[in-house]
Amino acid sequence: MDDFEKSLREITLAPYIVKATVLIGVQRKSGSNMFRHQISTLGILIDYKMVDPVLLKASVIHDIFEDAAGMPGVSEDAIKSLDADGEAVCRLVKEVTIRINNGIKEPKSEFLLRVMTKGSERAKVLKLADRISNIFALGFVHDFAFVKKYLQETKDFILPFAENVNADMFRELSDLVKNRSEMLEKIQA
């Protein structure tokens, strides 16, 4: 535990948290905002005793290019200049960002498969923490078609690869998917 605490003490997250505040005004289907989701994702990684500074910093801003593109201070150069890890953090955030080529958005299934099959180890772990946060929040979403689709995406494109990434996160994600699926069945019965 001492090594874990010492490692966390040595990570400066404040510049990334400040950048993430641009997401405070971006609403989520669960009623919260995207800033809280970023902090939740960070919390999940810390709960799993992750101390990789690039991973933790990226978790705080992992949705910034998708949900705050064009806002002041949201650019690759702005992220890269935050600190010595900025370039690696920016690369990781871009890796877990849906791509847009010639105005065409990468299909969600292709995006998830790209991250889970071709992504770096960091990207895969970040995607698992992101999904855990998102599926937890599904308990507050009343758009049942969205919930059903999201759970199916997770079953099809995340869970088949998750156990090889992190067995503990796989178990949590599997339990959350099962729980949310059961909740959905009860509501729709």
Number of C-alpha atoms within 10 A of each C-alpha: 7 7 9 12 11 11 14 18 11 10 14 13 17 12 13 20 17 12 19 23 17 19 21 14 12 13 13 15 15 15 10 15 15 24 23 17 23 23 17 19 26 24 18 20 21 15 9 12 13 17 19 14 18 21 23 27 25 30 31 28 28 29 23 25 20 15 15 19 12 11 12 10 13 16 15 16 12 14 23 16 12 16 13 10 16 20 18 17 26 24 17 22 26 19 20 26 20 19 18 11 8 6 7 8 11 14 11 13 13 13 17 23 15 16 23 24 13 12 17 14 15 19 24 25 22 25 22 27 24 22 21 23 22 17 21 15 17 23 15 13 14 13 11 14 10 13 20 16 11 17 20 14 15 21 16 14 20 25 20 12 17 22 15 10 16 15 11 12 21 21 14 14 25 19 13 20 23 14 15 20 16 12 13 18 12 9 10 8 6
